[in-house]
Amino acid sequence: MRKLPVPWTNSSEAILTITLLLILIGIINVFSASFVSAGQLWGDAFYFLKRHLAALVLGFFALIVAAKMNYRRLQRWTPFIVIGVVALLIAVYVVGIEANGARRWLKIGITFQPSELAKMAAIILTAAYLGPRMEKRRTITILSGPVLITLGMAALVLKQPDMGTAALIVALCLVLYWLAGLPNRETFVIIGGAVTLVVYFATSAAYRAERISAWLNPWDYQLTTGYQTVQSLLAIGSGGFWGTGLGKGASKFYYLPEAHTDFAFAVLCQELGFLGAGLVLLLMGGLAWHGMRIALGATDGFGSMLASGMTVLIIGQAIGNIAMVSGLIPVTGVPLPFISYGGTSLLINMAAIGLLVSVGKQQQTQTEKDSVAVVKDDLPQQRKLRLLSRNRLGKQ
């Protein structure tokens, strides 16, 4: 059976190719979803597109730096990375920018969200701890430093308030523990504790409880809390199989809030239909497949956990956003990687791709070295066979 032709020779090249395709789709979708509001609010239909492209430039720089560096250096820098991120999260409460009742942003030349950096810090911290333990076949337990530190970072994010991001930070850490071989009894404890905490935090604040009610039956809250979900479902449903065409979707005309950010996938479904949505899902699936191939083939425990974490970071956010836009989970404010507008999120996701490529490159280099070593080991045997052949010919 012949294999389908693909424009790559290894998983690192596949990751880069898929990422570039998603970025291209994202550029088109961000402009299509935002040109109406940008033109009316800022007097420039390209306002959000320009900012998105500026974030992409920084993102490509982060991707290239991360891809070219030796990822093992991060293991030595872990304490400094974590201390720096915690300091930024604390600084949010002192000099942070407040918007829509939340204080989540810092402005140091550029405006960014430290909580996005906390996601990557949690992965690096957990990978640096679990990697060596996996190599030495030591017992994995959640009663360890990375879990406590991650919970501390998540608590700082939760107070901003940003429950969705806080939950994601903790989930990234715990998923890596599970992948590293967490005992079943501790896994069940985590699941039980997570369900308890979600129920508690979901009902501890009135606005969260209302969100849960709106999620269960958005049509009863279609003029208030459930408005976004209802408009998102209408946008997805109206796209049909072929879509209404690029730029022709009606939802961005102030029907769907956050059309170019959290609900960018709904606009894509409306304008590109099932085919466009299917393409994005297929590309995300390819990203997950090749990301885990890199993780499984990594040359060391830290690289394996780091690649797993970066893959889970991107794919986990994609699943969360698509589930939210489709009404399968409550509105959480998690953007769709590479498709949604968002500076800090885009920067972190592209850096994550760079680290995946870095781990893949080390794997490829090691494979080539092993191949050379095998050839060298076989050389004496090959020489013996040649001598035997010559002796036999001489006797004849």
Beta strands, then each sheet from edge to edge (+ up, - down):
strand 1: 97-99
strand 2: 102-107
strand 3: 111-112
sheet 1: 1+ 2- 3+
end
